Amino acid sequence: MGEVYRARDTRLDRTVAIKILSGRYSEHDDARKRLEREAKAISALNHPHICALYDVGREGDTDYLVMEYVDGHPIHGPYPLEEALRLAGQILDALAAAHRCGITHRDLKPGNILVTKSGVKLLDFGLAKIETSSFDNSNGLDRTRTMTSVAQVTGTLPYMAPEQLEGKEADARTDIFAFGTVFYEMLTGKHAFDGGTQAGLIGAIMITQPTPITTVRPNLPRSLEWILCKCLEKDPDQRWQSAQDIKAALDLVAAIGLHPPVQRKTTERAGYRWIALAAASAVLAAGIGVYASRRPAAPGTAARVAILPPKGYTSVTYPAISPDGRWLAFGARVEGKSRVWVRPLDSSSARPLPGMDDANPSSLFWSPDSRSLGFLKLDGTLARIELSGGSVRDLGYAGANSVMRSSWSPAGVIVYANITDGRIYKISDNGGAPEAITTVDRSCHQRHGNPYFLPDGRRFIYSALGKTPEKSELLLGSLDAKENEHPPRVPLPYSRPVYVPGSPGRLLYVRDNVLVAQHINIDHFRLEGDPVEIANPVQWSVSASSDGKLAYIPLANYSARLQWRDRSGKLLGKVGDEYTNLGWTRLSPDHGRIAISFLPNESAANVFEVWILNLARSSLSRLTHDGGAVPVWSPDGSRIVFRRTRNGVNTLIARASDGSGNEEHLYESRSALYPCDWSRDGKFLLFTMGKAGSGENDLWVLPMTGERKPYPFVQARYDVSGARFSPDGKVVAYTSNETGKSEVYVQSFPNANAGKWQISVEGGTTPRWRADGRELFYRTGNNINAVNITPLGYGISASLPRLLFEVPERTLFGFDPTPDGQRFLLELRSEDDLLPVELIFNWQAALKR
């Protein structure tokens, strides 16, 4: 539509480019008005990689633009990798700037990208689409219309997205497709799509995939092919959704591919964090790249990506990768309610599985052919569902909340661990009566768990949790119960190991938030070699496929701060600084000190420590130096109980709150321990203990006098957390998900059977008492609610909940009221409490470092 000339600006003594509206366009008023309007819009794009617009005007019958003169050549290829990444990053920066202003270029191609000595310049917005209210519309033009006619297909054919070819609306994702075609040429020197004729080229763009760049240039990182595949998705919804995301992904490729990390000894304790946060900006929004599941990662390299919860959910839990590595099943959780989802790893979208609203997400397991998913229903029924469709098929009753872990043999047999009696059972995958095939040696073991079939489909390994940590073992079992009377065994390194078959086979387990792998010799049944670090920091839920993919829940990283608010939600002040991974905030009984746990800046090993914040002096003192979390005050504030995790063992420890004296070890277990509350009379400590393999917790009581032998208080098929004694010690408030949704309950103490009352109505967590016991507070999301409590002879009477206030910013994670209930200490996290799953492709590459 225009012609461009090199000219001299005599007023400013500079070389410029003049573009005039030529031919039939010069006679059209609409074309001239749109040229002027678009020129105004582009002039707002003040960016170093976008050609600047100096002036717009009309001389006689000629409309013109005066632009920056760019002394360069059209971008081409192939470029060296480092240069290609540098130039691509500049193009993406320019596109991101345009998209932020509501401008879609719609004609991105090598001819409109010039390479100069100082970098690239993006030119020619003549076909741009503008969708923004920030530009003047006084001339009456539709904001979305441009120089082209309404029905005209816009763009340059080899670089056009499928939606452009179909005459559909274009947006920023259209430019992303075009960028993919240009970037392909920059890397290979060849067109991404080639059809010989115009019709053939259109067909290629609409239907085919480009030749892999690693076929053209085998030395290119395969991660680049994944990024390109996602740029060139036919469906705009499946592409990268923003130029910033692609830029972050390319920065990650440059950081890893061009400058690989220095090798470290495997005995070091987690000196580095995986660059999940850097990757998150690139991959969290778009999910798993298409390429990553189509071809294995290059030998010697590992690719890492993260998956956020589905929209509206706050965490992804219990990931289970199919044996063939093509599918990921997981639970997604919001306000205590979970749902099972499945996601093909060649797609960026997940779907909930129908008919599984009553499924326990912690029980998911795959058939050996990856076509079916097994699970435990909340009522205790073991069931299966076909991925291709169909209804849920019940297999048999296994016991409510009883299945800790299951494994499915090619021979059509499922083995599972029963948490109730602690034994391993087998059942046909067509259904039937379960049969116990192991017997627990009660003299040294508590229960069996975590069965994994070996490749022969008849033998399996399983864990025996010891009464003391040193008595825990890994055993070799068989479907023939007689062979399990005296099974081979080795000391169990840590709880919940994951077996990965292969040559050699590997055992994966988490120790001190570090995921490691160790060779297991099945023939001689022994662990060999040193454990090798695979990922750090890791929280829980490890799953692996046969093709080298591995999923786990990472230890979340976030910053948080403390603040005071009154009952109306008015901000009264902030407390202390911004803390890294702040958690488990507890106000002292005299509300003059705060016990907190967070990661010190110097902690490369992701070890939490307990600190005491003195409010009067605004001073912070460190209470622990060898790890500590979840602090709980004694009734008089003189002591603190906390949890320490070392070598897979959790220990409840008490020490003086001023740091004096020695630590006192109260109780230890390989199960997760969370101290909750210390009774006002000092006689009892409430804590939760994890059910092995389930991720759920029971509520226990530890007497603080006499023999100090703990006993269960609430032990059921659901999860219990956040318990608090009432001030008079006659009832306990806690959170439970027994209805499928987290709610607050109050239960009589010490006789749990004397009465139980539901307090919250539409969800609730984190119960907290007023000092006189007449009011109970809890939170729902970012809301603080209150309930009036009236003690009765047989228990309590509770009013309907009422909203006190909502925290408008950040994410409310925890809170503590002052004794009079007039002020609230809030723990606010800087990000939404979104817990992702991280995936590693070709995780075995870490074994070669």
N, C-alpha and C positions, 0 to 999 in steps of 0.2 A: 504494500500500500504506500510505501514511501521510498525516497531516495536519500542517501547519506553522502555528504560532501565534507572534505577537509577544508577548514577555513581559518582565517586569522582574525581574532578579536583585537582590533586596533586600539580600543580604549584601554584594555587591560593588558595588552601585549602578550597574548597567549594563543596557543593553537586550540581550536575547538572543532567539534563535529556539528554540522547542521543537517537536520533531517526535515525534508519538506514533504507535504502531502501532495501526492502527484496523481496524474491520470484522472480517472472518473471520480475518485474520492474527493478531489479538490472542489468539485461542484456541489457536494452534498453538505447541507447545513448540519445535519445530524452528525456526520463524520467529523466536521470541524469542531462542533461542540464537545463531542466525546474525546477528541484528541486533546482539547484544552483541559477537560476535566481529568482525564487520565494523566496528563502531564502534571497537574497539580498534585494528584495522588502520589505519583512516583517521586515528585520533588520532596515529599515528606520522608522518603527512604534515604535518610542520611547515613550511609553505611560504606565502609572502605572497600567493600567488594561488590558494590552496585554502582554502575555508571551514573555520575551526578548529572542532574538537569539544571542548567544555568538560566534559561529563559524560554519563553514561549510567546509567539506573536504572529502577526499577519502583515505581509507586505504586498499591497495590491490584492491580487487574487490568490496569493500563495500563503498558506499556513506553514509555520515552521517551528521546530524545536532547536534550541541551542544546548548542546550537551558537552560533557567532558570528552576530550579526545583521548582515546585509549590506544596507545602504541603497543600492540601485542598481536598474537596469532591465535586462531581458534584452538581450543583444547583438543588434544588427540590422544593417541596411545600407541604402543604400551609405554607407560612410565615405570621407573623403578618403584618398588612398593612404598618406600618412605615418601617419595615425591607424590605419588598418587594419593596417599592418605592425607598429606598436607593440603593439596589442592582440593580434594573432595571436602575436607573440613571447611575450607573457605567458601565453597559453593553452598554448603549446608548452612553456614552462618548467614549468608545472604538470603537464602530461601526462608530461613526462620524469621529474619527481620521483615521480609515481605509478608509472610503469613500472619505475623503478629498484627500487621496493619490491615488484615483482611484482603490481601492481594494474592491471587493465584496467577502465576506467570503464564501457564498453559502453552508455552512454546520453548521449553527448555531443550536445548540441543547444543552440540559443539560450536556451531556457528554463532550462537548467542552467549558463549562463554569465552572470553579472551584471556590468554595468559600473558602477563606482563612481567617485568623484572621484579615487581613488588608483590606479585600474586595474581589472583584471578579477578576479573570484572564481569559481572552479570549484566547483559545488555537487553534491549528491545522488549519493552513491556507492551508492545502494540496490540497483543492479543490478550492482555491481562484481564482477568475478571475481578471486579472490586465488590466486596460485600462488607461494608462498614458504614456506620452513621457518622463517622468522624470527618467525612468530606462533604463539602457543600452540595446540596441537591436543588439549588434554586433554579437551575435550568430545566427542571422537570424530567430529567432523564432517570429511568429505572436504575437503581444503584447496581444491579447485577448485570447490566447490559454493557457491551463494549463496542469496539469498532466493527465487529462482525455482525452479520445479520442473525436474527434469532435462531433460525433453523440450521445455520451453517456449521459444519464440523470444523473445529479450529485446531491448529497445531501443525506439526511436520511429521509425516507418516511414520518413519522408523522410530520415532520417540514418543508416539502418542499412546496413552493408556486405553485399555479396552472401553472404558466408559466414554472417552472422547469419540472413539470410532462409532459407538452406538448413539451418539448425539445426546448423551445424558449430561447432567450437571457435573461440572468439574469443581474440585476443591483442592486443598493443600495436598491431599493424597495423590491427586493426579500429577502434581509436580514431583512427588516422591517416586512414582513409577518412571517418569522421564529421567529423573536423577539416576535411577538404577540402570537405565539403558546407557546413559552417558558414562557412568562409573564403570560399567562393563567394558566399554571401549577404552577407557583410560587404563584398565588393567590388562586387556588382551589385545588391543589394536583392531578388534573385529566388532561388527554389529552384533547386538544381542539377538536380534531377530532378522531373518533373511528369507524371503520367499520367492526371489527371482522376478516375479511380477507384482504389481500393486495388489492384486487380489490375493496372491500367495503370501505377501507380507502381512496383509490384514489377518489372514487366517493364522499365520504364525503367532502374531501378537495375541490373538484371541484364544488360541488353543495350546500352543506348544510351550516348552520350557527351553531356555537357552542352553547351549553346550556348557557344561560346568567349567568355570574358569580354571579349575585345577587340572582339567584335561588339556586346556590350551597352555597354561603355565603351571606345571606341577609343583613348582616351588612356592606357590602362594599359600598363605594360611587358609585352611578349610573354613575357619570361622568367617572369612570374608564371603565365601560362597553362601553361607547361611544368611548373612546380612543382605546380600544381593537378592537371594530368593525371596526374602520377605519384602524387599522393595518392589519386586516384579510379580507379586501376587495378582491374579486376575480380579479378585474381589477386593475393592478398596478397604473393606472392614478387616481384611486379613493382613493388610500391609502395615508397615510402621505407620504410626498415627501422627508423627511430627518429625520435622527435620532435626530438632534437638536430640530426639531419641537416637537417630542414626549417628549423629555426631558423637554422642557419648559412647555408642557401640564401637565406632571406629577408633576413638581414643583408647578404648580398652584393648582393641587389637594391637594398636601401636605400643601400648604399655607392655603387653605380654609378648607379642610376636617379635617386636624389634628389640626389646630389652628384657629378655627372660630373667626371672628372679634368680638370685644367687642361691646355689645349692646349700642346704643346711643339714647338719647332722640330725638324724631322726630322734636322738635322745633329748634334744632341746625341747623346752616346754612352750610350744605355741608362741614363738617370737613374732609371728606375723598374723594379721587378720586377712582372710580372703577379701579381695576387693569387691565384695558383694554390693557395697553402697555405690561404687562407681558403676558397676554393672546394672544396678537397679534402675538408674535413670535411663538406661538403654533398653533393658529387657523386661522390666516389671510391667510397663504399660502395655507392651505388645505380647508378652509371654514368650513361650518357647519358640525359637525359630524353626521354620519349616525344614531347613537343611539339616539341622542337628540330628533329626531322627531318620533322615533319608540315607545318610552315609555315615560310617564311623568316623570319629575324629582321627586326625593324622597321627600316625605312630609317634609316641613320645610326647604328645601334647594332651592336655585335658581342657575341656571347655566347661564353663560354669555359668548357669543362668538361674533365675529365681522366678517363682510363680506366686503372684499375689492371690488372696482370697477372691472368690467371685464377688461381684458388686453387691453391696449390702451386708457382706459377712466380714468378720473381723479377724479370723485366723484360719489357716489351713492346718489340719491335724491328721496324723496317722497316714502318711503317704504310703502307697503300696504300688510298686512298679510291676507290670506284667512280666513274666519270664522272658518274653521276646523283646522287651523294651519298647513296645509300641504304645502302651497305655499307662496312664497314671490314675489310680483311684485314690480318693482322699475324702476326709470329712471336712466340712466347712462349718464354722461355729460363729454364732452371734447370740449374745446374751444367754449363754448356757444351752442353747438349742442347736443341735447338729443335724447336718444333712449329708448324704453321700453323693459325691460327684465323680465323674469319670472324664478324662481328657485324653484324646489322641495326641501323641507327642509330635505329630506332623501338623498340628493345628494350634492356634492361639486361643481357642475357645473350649470351655468345658460345659458339660450338661449334667443336670441332676439325674440320678437313676430313678425311674418310677417304681413305686411299690416298696420303697426302702425307708419310709419315714420312721419305721420302728427298728431300724438297723443300728447296731452299736458300731460306730466308725472305727473304734480301736480293734475290731475283730476281723478286718478285711483281709482276704487272702485269695490268690489266683489259682485257677486250674493250670496244669502244666502246659496246655496248648494255648493259654492266654485268651480263651474264648468265654470263660465263665468266671464269675466273681463269687466267692463264698463269704459268709458273714454270720454273725450271731444276732438274732432278734432280741429286743429288750425282754421278751418273755422267756428267753432261754432256749429258743428253737434254733438249731443250726440250719442254715438255708443256703441256696445258691440262686443266681440269676444269670441268664445268658446275655452277653453284651449285644448280640444281634437283635434282641427283642424277646418278648415273651414275659410271662408272669414269674413271680418268685416261687421257687419250689422248695418246700420244707423237706429236710432230710431226717430230722429226729431231735428229740429233746436232749440238750446238753447241760441245762441248768442255767438259771437266770444269772447273767453277768459272770458266767463261769469260765468262758473261754479266754485264756491268756494269749494264746498264739496257736495258729493252725498251719498245717502243711498238706499239700495235695499231691498224691503219687500218681505217676502215669498208669499204675496198675488199677486205678479207680478207687483208691482208699484215701481217706482223710484222717490224719491224726491231729489231736488237739490236746491242750493242757487244761485241766479242770481246776479252777481256783478253789473250789469248795473242798474237795478231798485231796487235792494236790497231785493227782495221778494223770498219766497220759492215756487217752482213749483213742480208739479207732472206730470209724464208721464208713460204710460204703457211700460213694458219691451218688448213688441212686437212692439212698435212704435206707433206714433200718434202725436196729437197736445198737446204741454205742456199747463198746466192750473195752473194759480197762485192760491195759497191757503192761503197765508198770506198777510197782509197789514201792511206796516211800519208806525208806529206812528212817523211822522216827527217832532213832538214837542220835542221828547226826544231821538229818535233813528236815526241812519244813514242808517243801513241796517241789514238784517237777514243773518245768515250763519250757517254752521256746523250742518246740520240735522243728527240725528241718530235715526233709528227706535227702538222702544221698542219691547220686545219679542212678543207682541200681533199682530205686523205687521200693526197696524192701527194708533197708536199714535207714535209720535216722539218728541224728544227734539231738540231745536235749540237755537242759540245765537242771541241776539239783541245788536248790537254794539252801544253804546251810543254816543251822541255828546260830552259828557264829560265822563271820565272813570267811575265815580261813577254812571252814568246812564245806564251802560251796564248790561244786564240781561240774565238769562237763562229761556227759555219759554217752555211750554208743548203744542205741537201742535197735530193736527189731520188731517187725509186725507179729512175730511169733513170741507170745508172752513168756514161754519157757526160757528163751534165750536172754531174757531181761533179769533173770534172778541174780546173776553176778556179772553185770555189764562192764566192759572196759571203761576206764575213767581217767581224767586228768584234772588237775586243779583249774577252777574256772577263774579266768583273769578278772572279769567284771560281769555284772548282770546283763541280761538280754543280749547275748551275742548274736550276730547274724552270720549264717553260713553261706558262702558263695562257692558253688562248685566250679571246678576247673582243674587245670594241670599246672601248678598245684592248686588245691583248694585253699580258700582263705577264710579266716574268721575275722569279722569286723566287730569292734566294740568301742564304746566311749569311755574314756577315763579322764576325769578332770576337765570335761568339756572339749576334749580332743578326740576325734575319730581316728582310730588306728586300725591297721590290718596286720594279721600275722598268719604265717603258713601253718596249716594243720595237715599232718600226715595221717590220713585215715587208716592206711594199712597197719601202721604201728600205733595208731591212735595217740598222737602226741603233738604238742605245739613245738614248732621249730623256728629258729631265727629270732631276730629282734622285731618287735612291733614297729611299723612304719606309719608315720603320720599321713593321713589322707585329707582331713579338713579340720578347721579350727576357726571360731568356736562353734561347737555343736551342742545342741540342747538334748535332743532325743529323737526317737522314731526314725530309724535307719532302715532303708529298703534298697535292694540291689537286683538288677536283671542279669541275664546271661550274656548280654551283648555289651556290657561295660558301663551301663548307666547306674547311677546311685542317687538316691534321694534322702534328704534328712531335714529336720527342723533345726535351723541355726539358732544360736544364742542371740536374741534380739539386741540391737544397739539403738539407743535413743538417748536424748538428753531430757532432763526433767528439772523442775524447780518446785519449791514449797512456797505457799502463800497462806495468809490468814483471811478469812471472810466471816461476816456475821450471819445471823439466821436469815437475813433477807438476801444474802449473796453479795453484799457490798464488800468490795476489796478493802481490807484494813492494812495490808502491808505484805511485803515479800520477806522471805526468810532465807538467808545464806545465798549461795551462788547457784549457777547452773551446774548440775551434777550429771556424770555419765552413768547411764544405767542405774539410776536411783531406784530403790525399791524397799518395801517393807518398812515404812516410816511409822514410828511409835512414839507417842507423846508420853513423857514420864508422869507418874501419879500426881506430882505437884505442879505439873505443866510448866516447869522451868527448864527442862531439857528435852531434847529430841534424840532418839536413837535411830540411826539410819544405816543402810548398807548401800555401797556403790563401788564402782571400779575406780581405784586410784589411778592417776594419770600414768604412773610408772608401771602399772600392772600389764605386762605384755602377755601374761598367761591367763588373762580373763578371770582373775580370782577376786571375788567380792571381799570387802572388809567391812567391819562394823565401826561406826564412828559415833561420837557423842557431841551434839551441838548444844552449847550452853547459850540460852537465849538472852540472859542478862548481860553476859560479857561478849556475845556475838563471836565466841571462840569455838573452834572445831578441834576435837582431840580424837586420836585414833585408839580404839579399844583392842582390836585384833591385828596381828601381823602375819598370821599364817592361814588366813582365810576365815570368813565368817559372814553369815547372812541371816535374815529373818529374826531380828532381835525382839525379845519380849522382856518387859520390866517385871521385877518382883513387886509385890504390893507396896513395900516401903521405898522402892526406888534404889535400894542399895546394891542389887545384883541384876544381872542380865543373862538370860538364856538365849543362845543362838545356835545355828546349825553350821557345821563345817563338813565339807565333802573332800575326801582324799582317797585316791586309789579305789574309787568305786564304793567307798564306805561312807555313809552319812552318820554323823555323831551329834547328839545334843550335848551342849557344853554350857556350864554356868561359870560366871566369874563376877568379881566385884565391878560395879559400874564405874568406879574411879580408876580402874586398871590395876589396882593393887592385888597382891596375893597370886595364887596359882589358879589355873583352870581346873574345873571339876567336870569329869566326863560322866554324863547321866545315862545315856543309852545310845547304842549304835545299831545300824542295820544297813544292808545293801539296798533296801527299799528307800524311796524318797521320804524324807522327814521334814515337816514344817511345824515348828513350835507355834502355837496359836495364842495361848493366854495362861496366866498364872492366877489362881483363885485368890480372892481378897484375904482369906484366912491363911494363905501360904501353903496349904496342904496338897494342892493338886496342880499339875501342869497339863493343859490340853495340847495335843499335837496331832497332826494327820500323818498317816503312813500309807505310801503307795501300794496298790495291789500290783503285784509283779505282772508286767506285760500288758496291763490295761490302760495305764496312764491316769487311772482314777485313784481316789484316796478314801480310806476309812478314818474315822475319828477315834483317837485313843486317849487314855488318861494315864499319866505317870504320877504315882504318889510321891511326894517330895519328902516324906518321912518314912521311917521303917525300912522295909525290904526294897522298896522302890521297884516293884515289878509292874510293868505296864499292862493294861488290860483294855480291850476294845469297848468303846462306848456306843458308837453308831457304826455298825458293820453291815453293809447291805450291798445291793447290786447297783448302786448309783454312786456318784462322786459327792464327797463332803469336803468343805473347806471353810476357812475364815471364821473359826469358832471363837466365841467370847462368853466367859462366865458373866452371869448377872451379878451386880454388886453384893447381893445377899447369898450368892452361891447356890441358889435353889433351882435355877434353870440355866440352860446353855443356849445361846443363839448361834446359828450357823447357816451356811449356804448349801443347798442341795439341788441337784438336777433330776430328782426322782420322777418328775412329771415330764421330763424331756426339755425343761426350761429351768434356768437357775431361779430359785426362789429362796426367801429367808424363812427359817423355821425357828421355833423355840421348843426345847425339849426339857423335861424335868431331870433333875440331877440330885443325888447320884443314881436314883432308880430311873433308867431311861424309859421304862414301860409305864410309868405313872401318868404321863401325859405328853402330848405333842400338838403344837399349834402352828399353822401357817400364818406368817405375818404379812409378807408382800402379796400383791395381787397380780400385777402384770409384769412380773420379773423383778429380781432384786439380788444384790450381793452385798458383801462387806458390812455385816451388822455391827453397830457400835452402841454401847449403853451410855445413858446419862448416869452420873455418879449416884443418884438416888434410886436408880432402877425404874423410874416412872416414865421414861421415854426411851425409845429405841430408834436409832437412825440407821438408814441403809441407803445405798445408791442404786440407781437404774440408769446406766449409761452415764451421762454428765449431770444427772439430777440427784440432789440430796433430798431424801424423804424422811418423814418423822411419823411415828406411831405412838400413841399414848398407851402405857402399860399399867394395868391395875392388878396387883397381886391378890390372889384368892386362896382360900384354904386348900383347894385341890390343884392350883396352878396359877394361871394368869387369864386376864381378859384383855384383848387388844382392840383398839379403835381402828377405823379405816385409815389407810395411809393418806398423808397430805404432803404435797410438794412444798419444800422450804425454798429452794432456789435451784437454778440451773447455771452451770459454769459455761459461759459463752465461748471461751477460747480453749485451745489445746484439748487434751483428752484427760479426763479425770480418772486416775487409776486407784488411788487410795485416799483415805481421810481419817482424821481422829478428832473428836470433839473435846473441848475443855470440860472439866467435871460438871460445870453448871449448864452445859449445852448451849452456851450463848455464842461461842466462837468455834470455828472449824479450821483445822490445819489440813490443807489440801495438797496432795501430790499430783502434779500436772505434768504429763508427758508432752514433748514437743511435736510428736507425730501421732497420727491415728494409730491405735494399738493393733497394727496389722502384722500378723505373724506369717511369713511366707514359707514355702518349701523351696529349698535349694536343690538343684540338680547338677550333677557332675557327669559329663560325658567322657568316656575313656578314663575312668578313675584309676585304672591300673598303671597309668603313666607315672603316678606318684611313687610307685614302687621302684622305679628306675632312677629316681633322683639321687 
